[in-house]
Amino acid sequence: MIVFPVDNNITNCFIPLCIENVLSEYLNYKGYEYQYAFAHALDFKFDINDCYEGRVADGLNIEYDFIGWINKLYNINIHEVEFASVEKLIDYINSSIKQEEPVIIHLDSYYLPWSTLYNKEHTMHMVIVINVDIEQNTVKIMDTIEKEYYYDITKETLKNACKFVWDIYLPDRPKTINSQQFDMKIEKGEIVLISKNRIELLKSLAITFKEIFDPDIEFRDKHDLDLMRTEKLVDDIRKIILQINLFCKWMIWRDKNMNEKKFGEVTEIYLQIMSKWNVFVNLLYKNCIIGWKESFRIQGYTILSQIVQLEECAYEKSIKSTDNKSHVKHSIELLENAKKYYKVSLEDKYNNKGFCYDEKLRTYEDLTGVGEYFVIKEKVVKNLDIFSYNLHNKYDNIICEGQEILINNKYETSEAYFLACAEWGAVDERLIIIGDKESQSITLHIQDLSQVNEGTPFFLGKTYDIRGNIVQENAAVFLYKISYNKTCVKKIVLPNCPNLHILEFVVVR
């Protein structure tokens, strides 16, 4: 019995997707479609009248019922079954596995040593059992929320952690959704993918946050990071990201399945929206660590306003349903003999000191705002001499805040190279190239500094916390290449994303 793992998470942050993952694995194995349930994932609710105690989170009600949607769309029913003893549970699992039938079971993360919630928090976590060893009294499970995927569970762990299994009733024949009929229902307004009311409610959330947010009221302890990770506001934002993530999964699957690019641009926008939400959560964590400033209310409102603008754009693009070219991340072809290039002067825009060559000679480096800094150990790309990075200045990188950078280059160019990294999670953003002919919006996906096996590392090193402890044993600053329509670049507008750091920028003829 071969059950292929599924990780539906296309974001750069943790979201609770165990139910969607295990059912995707099971239904893929059985040959049943389920993906159109993800098309109905967006369900944002916010009511300012529920914020009467001054907590913004009280107005949020974020829910998505995947099980309900696969029942409604595909006639798939799921029931919980409990067992009187762990012995009967193992017998049931063994009988199912003998019939080549994987079993979805509940396992409370509190009892799972590999989980980040081990001995900390009880959960309704779901995994799929793919094998059983009766002699050893163990079962092999697949848990795609975790990095290793496969784990052996003892009888004792099953006894403590498992409350029930899922009994899944499938229709005799797999049901599929007719895409043309689905699209016709969208045109008639019978199906709404992105509600216009969603945008109005997001605007209401942004304004409410600006007017009433107070960390002393919002949180149980505004300085306790462990509590912050479980606060309702943080939990609801994770659910918002989860919903958008699943909607993007459907759009990507639909375009691939139909061999079209109908939703490519909408997907691209929502990747940016998820990145913005993740930045918002990261700022909550950082302020919890370094102390809350009154300016955070405006900072948070700015990010929420950006999210609203992007949602409006996604709504318009989804209505038009035009064929768009999907964003393709091209591998970088290094310029070994790049003689005609223009190095963009960034020194007057540098606003952060985050890098050094020796942790013992560190002065005041603080890349992340909470005392973390990057020690460069090695330059990886040695055949590209268009960069001349200098660590001896007061500042050595730009925290992106929407800065406009004027360009004095008199020649037409069509591509650019730059050094950058993200911290506390990768980001999806847009950079704007303003030329003498047109303005061009360029999609960026910037890896987190810990993702050394992705992209093209330029510098390799380690990151340390304020006390000198290693945070990331392997870290990188990456080299990126972007292409644009040939133009004489007059101005570059950076994204507004405080987790994104730009070190150098070069345009090439």
Secondary structure, 3 states (H helix, E strand, C coil): CCCCCCCCCCCCCCCCCHHHHHHHHHHHHHCCCCHHHHHHCCCCCECHHHCCCCCHHHHECCCCCHHHHHHHHHCCEEEEECCCCHHHHHHHHHHHHHCCCCEEEECCHHHCCCCCCCCCCCCCCEEEEEEEECCCCEEEEEECCCCCEEEEEEHHHHHHHCCCEEEEECCCCCCCCCHHHHHHHHHHCCCCCCCHHHHHHHHHHHHHHHHHCCHHHHCCCCCCHHHHCCCHHHHHHHHHHHHHHHHHHHHHHHHHHCCCCCCHHHHHHHHHHHHHHHHHHHHHHHHHHHCCCCCHHHHHHHHHHHHHHHHHHHHHHHHHCCCCCCCCCCCCCCCCCCCCEEECCCHHHCCECCEECCHHHCCCCCCCCCCCEEEEEEECCCCCCCCCCCCCCCCCEEEEECCEEECCCCCCEEEEEEEEEECCCCEEEEEEEEECCCEEEEEEEECECCCCCCCCEEEEEEEECCCCCEEEEEEEEEEEEEEEEEECEEEEECCEEEEEEEEEEEEEC
